[in-house]
Amino acid sequence: IKTEQAHSKEDDNKQENKITFKDVGGQDSAISELKRSVIFPIRYPEAFNVVNHGIILEGGPGTGKTLVALALANEADAHYIKITGGDLESKWAGQTEENWRRVFKDAVDNQPSIIFIDEFDSAARQRDDSANSRYDNKTVNQILSLMSDIEKNKDQVFVIAATNKKDLLDSAILRSGRFGKSILMNN
């Protein structure tokens, strides 16, 4: 599992290399929404009774989804885990789900945390009853369960999922309390 740390609290000597919102151009609306949805609840948890822990960044290639997620983690001074939807897949039965549990455990253990999932549609695609999709269905079910856990426990874990194919995502993923908030990135 590949993960990245956005900003280590012990590594303040590299502040000049830290990506922030100032480095992201043309996404003022998305940045404003991310501040309200992620940074403010991290900094002022007592002011938020309901927090949406899952946010989808929707937009075409090159719109800055990855850059804005990294800047968000730095601005929030949060532990940052970056994965691609297919990174956690395994050919071994049950291993994919275990990989997802480990990522979320790492995030919970290092709160506040931001998990950035690029190409989310490759992990959370629409479930169906075909024999080929039985493993994909388990992955979607595992993600749904993990999202429910962080909401129930009121963890300071936020999952930012990037996609340019939102129509391929499972409808249960898009419900409020999971990934109910979608932010369109400008081209």
C-alpha positions as CSV (number, residue, x, y, z in Angstrom):
1,I,0.0,0.0,0.0
2,K,1.5,3.3,-1.1
3,T,0.7,6.2,1.3
4,E,2.1,9.7,1.4
5,Q,2.4,12.1,4.3
6,A,1.4,15.6,3.3
7,H,3.2,17.3,6.1
8,S,5.0,15.8,9.0
9,K,4.7,17.9,12.1
10,E,8.3,16.9,12.9
11,D,9.4,18.2,9.5
12,D,8.8,21.9,9.8
13,N,12.1,22.7,8.2
14,K,10.6,22.1,4.7
15,Q,7.8,24.6,5.1
16,E,8.9,26.4,1.9
17,N,8.1,23.2,-0.1
18,K,4.7,22.7,1.4
19,I,1.8,22.9,-1.1
20,T,-1.0,25.2,0.1
21,F,-4.2,26.6,-1.3
22,K,-2.1,29.6,-2.6
23,D,-0.5,27.1,-5.0
24,V,-3.9,26.1,-6.5
25,G,-5.2,28.3,-9.2
26,G,-8.7,28.7,-10.5
27,Q,-10.4,26.6,-7.9
28,D,-11.6,29.3,-5.4
29,S,-15.1,27.8,-5.1
30,A,-13.8,24.3,-4.4
31,I,-11.3,25.6,-1.9
32,S,-13.9,27.6,-0.1
33,E,-16.2,24.5,0.1
34,L,-13.3,22.3,1.4
35,K,-12.5,24.8,4.1
36,R,-16.1,24.8,5.3
37,S,-16.4,21.0,5.0
38,V,-13.0,19.8,6.3
39,I,-10.8,22.5,7.9
40,F,-13.4,24.2,10.0
41,P,-14.7,20.9,11.5
42,I,-11.1,19.9,12.3
43,R,-10.3,23.2,14.0
44,Y,-13.7,23.8,15.6
45,P,-15.3,20.4,16.2
46,E,-17.6,21.7,19.0
47,A,-19.3,23.9,16.4
48,F,-20.3,21.0,14.1
49,N,-23.0,18.6,15.1
50,V,-23.1,17.0,11.7
51,V,-20.0,16.5,9.6
52,N,-19.8,15.0,6.1
53,H,-16.7,12.7,6.2
54,G,-16.8,11.9,2.5
55,I,-16.4,14.4,-0.4
56,I,-16.1,13.7,-4.1
57,L,-14.0,16.0,-6.2
58,E,-15.5,15.7,-9.6
59,G,-13.8,16.9,-12.8
60,G,-11.8,16.0,-15.8
61,P,-8.1,15.2,-16.0
62,G,-5.9,18.1,-15.2
63,T,-8.4,20.1,-13.1
64,G,-6.2,19.9,-9.9
65,K,-8.1,17.3,-7.9
66,T,-4.9,15.8,-6.6
67,L,-3.2,19.1,-5.9
68,V,-6.1,20.5,-4.1
69,A,-6.3,17.4,-1.8
70,L,-2.7,17.7,-0.9
71,A,-3.1,21.4,-0.2
72,L,-6.1,20.6,1.9
73,A,-4.1,18.2,4.0
74,N,-1.3,20.7,4.5
75,E,-3.7,23.6,5.3
76,A,-5.5,21.3,7.9
77,D,-2.2,20.0,9.2
78,A,-3.6,16.6,8.8
79,H,-2.1,13.1,8.3
80,Y,-2.3,12.5,4.5
81,I,-2.8,9.1,2.9
82,K,-2.9,9.0,-0.9
83,I,-4.1,6.0,-2.8
84,T,-5.4,5.1,-6.2
85,G,-8.6,3.1,-6.4
86,G,-6.9,0.0,-7.7
87,D,-3.9,0.2,-5.3
88,L,-5.6,-1.9,-2.6
89,E,-6.9,-4.7,-4.9
90,S,-5.5,-8.1,-4.3
91,K,-6.0,-11.4,-6.1
92,W,-6.3,-13.1,-2.7
93,A,-9.8,-13.6,-1.2
94,G,-10.4,-11.1,1.6
95,Q,-7.1,-9.3,1.2
96,T,-8.6,-6.3,-0.7
97,E,-11.0,-5.6,2.2
98,E,-8.2,-6.0,4.7
99,N,-6.1,-3.5,2.8
100,W,-9.0,-1.0,3.0
101,R,-9.3,-1.6,6.7
102,R,-5.6,-1.0,7.3
103,V,-5.8,2.4,5.4
104,F,-8.7,3.5,7.5
105,K,-7.1,2.3,10.7
106,D,-4.0,4.3,9.9
107,A,-6.1,7.4,9.4
108,V,-8.0,6.8,12.6
109,D,-4.8,6.2,14.5
110,N,-3.3,9.5,13.2
111,Q,-6.2,11.9,13.4
112,P,-6.9,14.4,12.0
113,S,-6.5,12.6,8.7
114,I,-7.3,13.0,5.1
115,I,-7.5,9.9,2.9
116,F,-7.3,10.9,-0.8
117,I,-8.5,8.3,-3.2
118,D,-7.7,9.0,-6.8
119,E,-9.7,7.3,-9.6
120,F,-12.4,6.4,-7.0
121,D,-14.6,4.9,-9.7
122,S,-12.2,2.0,-10.1
123,A,-12.9,1.0,-6.5
124,A,-16.5,2.1,-5.9
125,R,-18.2,1.3,-9.1
126,Q,-21.9,0.4,-9.3
127,R,-22.6,-3.1,-7.9
128,D,-24.5,-5.6,-9.8
129,D,-25.3,-9.3,-9.7
130,S,-22.8,-10.6,-12.3
131,A,-20.3,-13.3,-11.3
132,N,-17.5,-11.0,-12.4
133,S,-18.4,-8.3,-9.9
134,R,-18.8,-10.3,-6.7
135,Y,-15.3,-9.1,-5.6
136,D,-16.1,-5.5,-6.5
137,N,-19.3,-5.7,-4.5
138,K,-17.3,-6.7,-1.4
139,T,-15.0,-3.7,-1.9
140,V,-17.9,-1.3,-2.1
141,N,-19.5,-2.9,1.0
142,Q,-16.2,-2.6,2.9
143,I,-15.9,1.1,2.0
144,L,-19.5,1.8,3.0
145,S,-18.9,0.0,6.4
146,L,-15.7,2.0,7.0
147,M,-17.3,5.3,6.2
148,S,-20.2,4.4,8.6
149,D,-17.7,3.7,11.3
150,I,-15.9,7.0,11.1
151,E,-19.2,8.9,11.1
152,K,-20.5,6.9,14.0
153,N,-17.3,7.4,16.0
154,K,-17.1,11.1,15.0
155,D,-13.5,10.5,14.0
156,Q,-11.6,13.4,12.5
157,V,-11.1,11.4,9.3
158,F,-12.1,12.9,6.0
159,V,-12.1,10.9,2.7
160,I,-11.6,12.9,-0.4
161,A,-12.4,10.9,-3.5
162,A,-11.5,12.1,-7.0
163,T,-13.3,10.9,-10.1
164,N,-14.1,12.1,-13.6
165,K,-16.7,9.4,-14.0
166,K,-19.1,10.0,-11.1
167,D,-21.9,8.2,-13.1
168,L,-20.1,4.9,-12.6
169,L,-20.1,5.2,-8.8
170,D,-22.5,3.0,-6.7
171,S,-25.6,4.8,-5.6
172,A,-25.1,3.8,-2.0
173,I,-21.7,5.5,-2.0
174,L,-23.3,8.8,-3.0
175,R,-25.7,8.9,-0.1
176,S,-25.5,11.5,2.7
177,G,-23.2,10.3,5.5
178,R,-20.9,8.6,3.1
179,F,-20.0,10.7,0.0
180,G,-23.0,12.9,0.0
181,K,-21.1,16.1,-0.9
182,S,-19.7,16.5,-4.4
183,I,-17.5,19.4,-5.5
184,L,-17.1,20.2,-9.2
185,M,-13.6,21.2,-10.1
186,N,-13.4,24.0,-12.8
187,N,-11.7,23.2,-16.1
